[in-house]
């Protein structure tokens, strides 16, 4: 295992994070899968191992700075390095016009979508620097590239995440760190499919509003993340890559 790249997928228990972890394992990397749901993580690590890959599951809470520190310390103690990380934390917690947005939801949305990634990067980067550098991919959103009706809290958090990504890239560009973000559009995750079943007409209108006339697949996100972590040119730093079927073109 010492020759395998060590990659962390934070937010790996479902959706895009889960698919990215499977793809990294299939590529031959050692994948640390992390999230709050240890039972789902252990199933995922087992799948990666059964397919011939290498993985381990670690539970943590991205909104708790001490929990994040413990996660990265555990990786450092076990492996002595961290080569790359996919920080795939985020959620939408409701929708409303700005003046009807509860302050509690605003704070919680920023905590899960922005502050959690700050905590992760603050601890990932020193461990990566010990090994001469590394790569980080953060999950932003097309909601961080333009306004989002009735979701000012989510959009503000994702705009902030893009600023965090670009600023960190500048801080460490001469130290072997490559830090980029992806900005997915509407991706057919498990959560998406559940909502689609309850609101088919709404989702059909969203599909028709997408130039590609379809929604994105989780495997397409996984392919992009793997490329950024493993193959993308090192001169591409501080970039934000939309993957949205042309919606922001």
C-alpha positions as CSV (number, residue, x, y, z in Angstrom):
1,X,0.0,0.0,0.0
2,X,2.9,2.5,0.4
3,X,3.0,3.2,-3.3
4,X,-0.7,3.9,-3.6
5,X,-1.8,7.6,-3.5
6,X,-3.7,8.5,-0.3
7,X,-6.9,10.3,-1.1
8,X,-9.6,11.5,1.3
9,X,-13.2,11.8,0.2
10,X,-15.1,13.8,2.7
11,X,-18.8,13.4,2.3
12,X,-18.5,9.9,0.9
13,X,-21.5,8.1,2.3
14,X,-23.8,8.8,-0.6
15,X,-24.2,10.7,-3.9
16,X,-21.3,12.2,-5.7
17,X,-18.8,11.5,-3.0
18,X,-19.6,7.8,-2.9
19,X,-19.2,7.5,-6.7
20,X,-15.9,9.5,-6.6
21,X,-14.6,7.2,-3.9
22,X,-15.5,4.1,-5.9
23,X,-13.7,5.6,-9.0
24,X,-10.6,6.5,-7.0
25,X,-10.5,3.0,-5.6
26,X,-10.9,1.5,-9.0
27,X,-8.0,3.6,-10.2
28,X,-5.7,2.0,-7.6
29,X,-5.6,4.7,-4.9
30,X,-6.0,4.1,-1.2
31,X,-9.3,5.9,-0.4
32,X,-10.2,7.2,3.1
33,X,-14.0,7.6,3.0
34,X,-15.3,10.0,5.6
35,X,-18.7,11.3,6.7
36,X,-21.0,11.1,9.7
37,X,-22.7,7.8,8.9
38,X,-20.1,5.1,9.7
39,X,-22.3,2.2,8.7
40,X,-22.6,3.5,5.2
41,X,-18.9,4.3,5.0
42,X,-18.0,0.8,6.1
43,X,-20.2,-0.7,3.4
44,X,-18.5,1.6,0.8
45,X,-15.0,0.7,2.0
46,X,-16.0,-3.0,1.7
47,X,-17.2,-2.5,-1.9
48,X,-13.9,-0.8,-2.8
49,X,-11.9,-3.6,-1.2
50,X,-14.1,-6.3,-2.8
51,X,-13.3,-4.8,-6.2
52,X,-9.6,-5.1,-5.5
53,X,-9.1,-1.6,-4.2
54,X,-7.9,-0.2,-0.8
55,X,-10.0,1.8,1.6
56,X,-10.8,2.6,5.2
57,X,-13.8,4.3,6.8
58,X,-13.6,7.2,9.3
59,X,-16.5,9.0,10.8
60,X,-16.4,12.7,11.4
61,X,-18.6,15.8,11.5
62,X,-17.4,18.6,9.2
63,X,-19.2,21.3,11.2
64,X,-17.1,20.4,14.3
65,X,-13.5,21.7,14.0
66,X,-12.3,19.2,16.7
67,X,-13.8,16.3,14.7
68,X,-12.1,17.5,11.5
69,X,-8.8,17.8,13.3
70,X,-9.1,14.3,14.7
71,X,-9.9,12.9,11.2
72,X,-6.8,14.5,9.6
73,X,-4.6,13.5,12.6
74,X,-5.8,9.9,12.2
75,X,-4.8,9.9,8.5
76,X,-1.5,11.5,9.3
77,X,-0.8,8.9,12.0
78,X,-1.7,6.0,9.8
79,X,-0.1,7.1,6.6
80,X,2.2,10.0,7.3
81,X,0.9,11.9,4.3
82,X,-2.2,12.9,2.3
83,X,-1.9,13.3,-1.4
84,X,-5.4,14.6,-2.3
85,X,-8.8,15.4,-1.0
86,X,-12.3,15.7,-2.4
87,X,-14.2,18.0,0.0
88,X,-17.7,17.1,-1.0
89,X,-19.7,18.6,1.9
90,X,-22.9,20.6,1.4
91,X,-26.6,20.6,1.5
92,X,-29.7,22.7,0.9
93,X,-31.7,23.2,4.0
94,X,-34.8,25.0,2.7
95,X,-36.0,27.7,0.4
96,X,-37.6,31.1,0.9
97,X,-37.3,34.8,-0.1
98,X,-34.4,36.4,1.8
99,X,-36.6,38.3,4.2
100,X,-38.3,35.1,5.2
101,X,-35.1,33.1,5.7
102,X,-34.6,32.2,9.4
103,X,-31.3,33.2,10.8
104,X,-30.9,29.7,12.2
105,X,-31.1,28.3,8.7
106,X,-28.7,30.9,7.4
107,X,-26.1,29.9,10.0
108,X,-26.6,26.2,9.5
109,X,-26.3,26.5,5.7
110,X,-23.0,28.4,5.9
111,X,-21.7,25.9,8.5
112,X,-22.3,22.8,6.3
113,X,-21.5,24.3,2.9
114,X,-18.6,26.7,3.7
115,X,-17.2,26.6,7.2
116,X,-16.9,22.8,7.1
117,X,-14.6,23.0,4.0
118,X,-12.6,25.7,5.8
119,X,-12.0,23.3,8.7
120,X,-11.0,20.6,6.3
121,X,-8.6,22.6,4.3
122,X,-7.1,24.2,7.4
123,X,-6.0,20.7,8.5
124,X,-5.5,19.0,5.2
125,X,-3.0,21.5,3.9
126,X,-0.3,21.2,6.6
127,X,-0.4,17.4,6.2
128,X,-0.1,17.7,2.4
129,X,2.8,20.2,2.7
130,X,4.7,17.7,4.9
131,X,4.8,15.5,1.8
132,X,5.7,18.3,-0.6
133,X,2.2,19.3,-1.7
134,X,-1.1,17.8,-2.8
135,X,-4.4,18.4,-4.6
136,X,-7.7,19.5,-3.3
137,X,-11.1,19.6,-5.1
138,X,-14.0,21.4,-3.4
139,X,-17.6,20.9,-4.4
140,X,-19.1,24.3,-5.2
141,X,-22.3,24.7,-7.3
142,X,-23.6,26.6,-10.2
143,X,-25.4,28.4,-7.4
144,X,-22.0,29.9,-6.6
145,X,-21.7,31.3,-10.1
146,X,-25.0,33.1,-10.3
147,X,-27.9,34.0,-8.1
148,X,-30.4,31.4,-7.0
149,X,-34.0,32.4,-6.5
150,X,-35.3,31.7,-2.9
151,X,-32.0,30.2,-1.9
152,X,-29.9,33.2,-0.9
153,X,-28.3,31.3,2.0
154,X,-27.1,28.4,-0.2
155,X,-25.9,30.6,-3.0
156,X,-24.0,32.9,-0.6
157,X,-22.3,29.8,0.9
158,X,-21.2,28.5,-2.5
159,X,-20.0,31.9,-3.7
160,X,-18.0,32.0,-0.5
161,X,-16.6,28.5,-1.1
162,X,-15.4,29.6,-4.6
163,X,-13.6,32.6,-3.0
164,X,-12.1,30.3,-0.3
165,X,-10.8,27.9,-3.0
166,X,-9.3,30.6,-5.2
167,X,-7.7,32.4,-2.2
168,X,-6.2,29.2,-0.9
169,X,-4.8,28.4,-4.3
170,X,-3.0,31.7,-4.3
171,X,-1.6,31.1,-0.7
172,X,0.0,27.8,-1.6
173,X,0.6,27.9,-5.4
174,X,4.4,28.0,-5.0
175,X,4.4,25.2,-2.4
176,X,3.1,22.3,-4.5
177,X,-0.6,22.7,-3.7
178,X,-3.2,22.5,-6.5
179,X,-6.6,23.6,-5.3
180,X,-9.6,23.7,-7.6
181,X,-13.4,23.5,-7.4
182,X,-16.2,22.0,-9.4
183,X,-19.5,23.6,-9.9
184,X,-22.1,21.0,-10.6
185,X,-25.5,21.8,-12.0
186,X,-28.4,19.4,-11.5
187,X,-27.0,15.9,-10.8
188,X,-29.1,12.8,-10.5
189,X,-28.1,11.8,-7.0
190,X,-30.2,9.5,-4.8
191,X,-31.7,12.6,-3.1
192,X,-32.5,14.1,-6.5
193,X,-34.4,10.9,-7.6
194,X,-36.5,11.0,-4.4
195,X,-37.5,14.6,-5.1
196,X,-38.1,13.9,-8.8
197,X,-40.6,11.2,-8.0
198,X,-42.7,13.6,-5.9
199,X,-42.5,16.5,-8.3
200,X,-42.2,15.1,-11.8
201,X,-43.6,18.2,-13.6
202,X,-41.1,20.5,-11.9
203,X,-38.2,18.3,-12.8
204,X,-39.3,17.9,-16.4
205,X,-39.3,21.7,-16.7
206,X,-35.7,21.8,-15.2
207,X,-34.6,19.2,-17.7
208,X,-36.0,21.1,-20.6
209,X,-34.2,24.3,-19.3
210,X,-30.9,22.4,-19.5
211,X,-29.2,22.8,-22.9
212,X,-28.1,19.2,-22.8
213,X,-31.8,18.2,-22.3
214,X,-30.8,15.9,-19.5
215,X,-29.5,15.9,-16.0
216,X,-25.9,15.1,-15.0
217,X,-24.9,11.6,-13.8
218,X,-22.9,11.0,-10.6
219,X,-20.3,9.1,-12.7
220,X,-19.6,12.2,-14.7
221,X,-18.8,14.0,-11.5
222,X,-16.6,11.1,-10.4
223,X,-14.7,11.2,-13.7
224,X,-14.0,14.9,-13.3
225,X,-12.9,14.6,-9.7
226,X,-10.5,11.7,-10.5
227,X,-9.0,13.7,-13.3
228,X,-8.5,16.8,-11.1
229,X,-6.9,14.7,-8.3
230,X,-4.8,12.4,-10.5
231,X,-4.1,13.8,-14.0
232,X,-5.0,17.5,-14.5
233,X,-2.1,19.8,-15.3
234,X,-0.4,21.3,-12.3
235,X,-0.6,24.7,-13.9
236,X,-4.4,24.7,-13.5
237,X,-4.8,26.1,-10.1
238,X,-7.6,28.1,-8.5
239,X,-10.0,27.1,-11.3
240,X,-13.8,26.5,-11.0
241,X,-15.1,24.0,-13.5
242,X,-18.8,24.1,-14.3
243,X,-20.3,20.7,-15.0
244,X,-23.9,21.6,-15.7
245,X,-25.0,20.5,-19.2
246,X,-24.5,24.1,-20.5
247,X,-26.8,25.9,-18.0
248,X,-24.2,28.6,-17.2
249,X,-22.7,28.8,-20.8
